[in-house]
Amino acid sequence: MKKLSSWLIVSIVAFGLFGFAVPGFAHGYITSPGSRAYLGTAAAGNLNKNVGRAQWEPQSIEAKKNTFVTGKIASAGVSGFEPLDAQSTSRWHKNVVSSGNLKVSWYLTAPHRTSTWDYYITKPGWNPNKPLKFGDFEQIKQIDDHGAVPSKVVNQTISLPNNRKGYNIILAVWNISDTVNAFYQVIDVNIK
């Protein structure tokens, strides 16, 4: 009985130390302009509804680098985030922005060595009522962090092309330098 009690205590302590520590490791999301995932949280006023796991963990859209699966761009194919892949002109709250310089703010629940931050925007003529595909996007900025560990709040400036107006989507990717993974966020914008 004493061995069983000791084993149970060790198991509980181990689960407490490791079982809850892993999910918060090296995760992040975009707070400004609010990403599709973040705008589905209570902290952002639940501006987006029915967002799956993003409602509680907008920071967990993590998949292998270069995961750009047609119809799964917003979720990166991660289980539980599939509702983010729904696509139509009226489905998502849109951040009103202007062309030119745009400040983007990431919140990292646990900073991690970073290779690059990649930003893409939908190309002219994309169809907002069809599932997103990587061919809908063009890269507009890459920031190389050379393996540095960023702070918890990362502010960056990207430049939106002058030939984009109305509804567009920005795809932001945080590439981790010492793993094969990246974090994915999409931002719905109305460019004035």
C-alpha positions, -999 to +999 in steps of 0.1 A: +000+000+000+029+024+008+045+017-026+011+024-043+007+057-024+043+068-032+038+059-069+005+078-070+021+109-055+051+108-079+026+104-108+005+134-097+036+156-093+050+145-127+017+152-144+014+185-127+049+196-137+049+183-173+012+177-182+003+213-181+036+229-190+038+217-226+007+234-241+020+269-233+054+264-248+064+287-277+030+298-288+018+331-301-010+350-318-017+384-333-035+410-312-033+440-335-048+441-360-067+412-344-063+379-361-093+357-370-084+334-341-078+362-315-111+380-324-129+348-314-117+351-278-135+367-249-104+390-245-112+405-279-150+407-273-159+375-293-162+395-325-158+362-344-182+334-334-178+296-337-140+295-339-134+261-324-104+258-301-093+293-310-119+306-285-096+294-257-062+290-273-056+314-303-019+308-297-020+271-307-022+271-345+011+253-348+021+230-377+051+221-397+067+250-416+052+256-451+019+240-442-002+257-468-030+233-475-059+245-498-090+250-477-069+249-445-048+280-446-063+296-415-062+264-393-029+251-408-048+217-407-046+216-369-074+196-353-101+217-335-093+249-355-112+238-387-140+264-381-114+291-389-112+278-425-148+289-433-145+315-460-170+341-473-172+378-477-194+381-446-181+353-422-154+372-404-150+405-386-127+428-406-102+452-392-104+486-409-069+495-421-052+518-446-028+508-474+008+516-466+025+509-433+007+487-409+018+479-373+014+442-364+016+431-328+022+395-317+017+383-282+039+353-274+028+331-245+063+318-244+090+333-267+111+309-287+141+311-310+129+325-343+142+322-378+117+344-397+084+362-395+067+359-429+038+380-441+016+375-472-015+392-485-042+381-509-035+389-546-058+412-566-087+391-580-088+365-553-122+351-546-133+357-510-161+332-513-139+302-520-117+282-497-083+299-493-053+284-511-017+295-510-018+306-546-042+334-534-013+350-516+019+369-523+047+376-498+050+412-488+076+410-460+100+387-443+118+396-411+149+375-403+155+371-366+186+350-370+176+326-342+171+353-316+146+349-288+119+377-291+102+394-262+066+385-252+052+414-273+066+417-308+058+448-327+066+448-364+057+470-394+046+457-428+037+476-459+003+469-475+004+474-513-014+505-526-033+484-552-053+465-525-086+479-514-116+464-497-116+429-482-082+412-481-065+386-459-030+389-444-014+355-436+013+358-409+037+330-401+061+328-371+089+303-380+107+287-351+144+282-357+152+251-337+121+230-345+103+221-378+072+240-367+057+274-373+027+293-359+000+306-383-024+335-381-048+351-406-060+386-403-092+398-421-089+434-432-109+460-450-084+483-466-096+519-471 
